[in-house]
Amino acid sequence: MRCGTKYFDVEIDAENINQIMTVPARSPAEARKLVRQKCGSDVQILTVREKNRR
């Protein structure tokens, strides 16, 4: 892991199915970028929220 990394819950709509992925990233923009790289650019990203570490 890199310095300053947080976990984000990214809710995506892939083929009319809502899924939540947990992504390690430094910012919400980077989390979106990583999801697009994994799932393809045609995936619709609904929300990006910082995950609480408890």
C-alpha positions as CSV (number, residue, x, y, z in Angstrom):
1,M,0.0,0.0,0.0
2,R,1.0,3.5,-0.6
3,C,1.2,6.4,1.9
4,G,-2.2,8.1,2.3
5,T,-4.2,5.2,0.9
6,K,-7.8,4.9,2.1
7,Y,-10.6,2.4,1.2
8,F,-13.6,3.5,-0.9
9,D,-16.9,1.7,-1.5
10,V,-17.7,2.2,-5.1
11,E,-21.3,1.3,-6.2
12,I,-21.5,0.4,-9.9
13,D,-24.3,-0.6,-12.2
14,A,-23.0,-3.4,-14.5
15,E,-25.6,-5.0,-16.8
16,N,-28.5,-3.7,-14.6
17,I,-27.1,-5.2,-11.5
18,N,-25.9,-3.0,-8.6
19,Q,-22.6,-4.1,-7.1
20,I,-20.4,-2.6,-4.4
21,M,-16.6,-2.9,-4.8
22,T,-14.1,-2.0,-2.1
23,V,-11.1,-0.2,-3.7
24,P,-7.9,1.0,-2.1
25,A,-7.1,4.5,-3.4
26,R,-5.9,7.9,-2.3
27,S,-8.9,9.9,-3.6
28,P,-12.4,9.3,-4.9
29,A,-11.2,10.2,-8.4
30,E,-8.5,7.6,-8.3
31,A,-11.0,5.0,-7.0
32,R,-13.2,5.7,-10.1
33,K,-10.2,5.4,-12.3
34,L,-9.2,2.0,-10.9
35,V,-12.8,0.7,-11.2
36,R,-12.9,1.8,-14.9
37,Q,-9.6,-0.1,-15.5
38,K,-10.9,-3.3,-13.9
39,C,-14.4,-3.3,-15.2
40,G,-14.2,-1.4,-18.5
41,S,-15.2,2.1,-19.4
42,D,-18.8,1.2,-20.1
43,V,-19.6,0.6,-16.4
44,Q,-21.7,3.3,-14.8
45,I,-20.4,4.4,-11.4
46,L,-23.2,5.5,-9.1
47,T,-21.5,6.5,-5.9
48,V,-18.0,6.6,-4.3
49,R,-17.9,6.8,-0.5
50,E,-15.0,6.5,1.9
51,K,-15.2,3.4,4.0
52,N,-14.9,3.7,7.7
53,R,-12.2,1.6,9.3
54,R,-13.7,0.3,12.6
